[in-house]
Amino acid sequence: MGVMCRFNVAATPLATRPYDLRHAAVSTWLNGGVPPTKVAEWAGRSVDVLLQVHAKCLDGQDQIAQRHVQTTLGRGPKRE
């Protein structure tokens, strides 16, 4: 028997398929504000495909984006 045979897989919705864990990680990175270009690189896919699959994860990011623009223009909170 191999080493893997000794471990039991937890019954959780996140562990249904390995792809589900990957999808959750990519969604978390996007919601955390990681730029889509970096997330696409980490996930090994193009930005176009990333955004087609995960675009709904970017909903509600308006305030964050507006703060970034204001900070860049020198009108937002000062960066240290």
Secondary structure as GFF3:
##gff-version 3
##sequence-region A 1 80
A	DSSP	three_ten_helix	3	6	.	.	.	ID=ss1
A	DSSP	three_ten_helix	13	15	.	.	.	ID=ss2
A	DSSP	alpha_helix	18	31	.	.	.	ID=ss3
A	DSSP	alpha_helix	36	43	.	.	.	ID=ss4
A	DSSP	alpha_helix	47	54	.	.	.	ID=ss5
A	DSSP	three_ten_helix	55	58	.	.	.	ID=ss6
A	DSSP	alpha_helix	62	72	.	.	.	ID=ss7
###
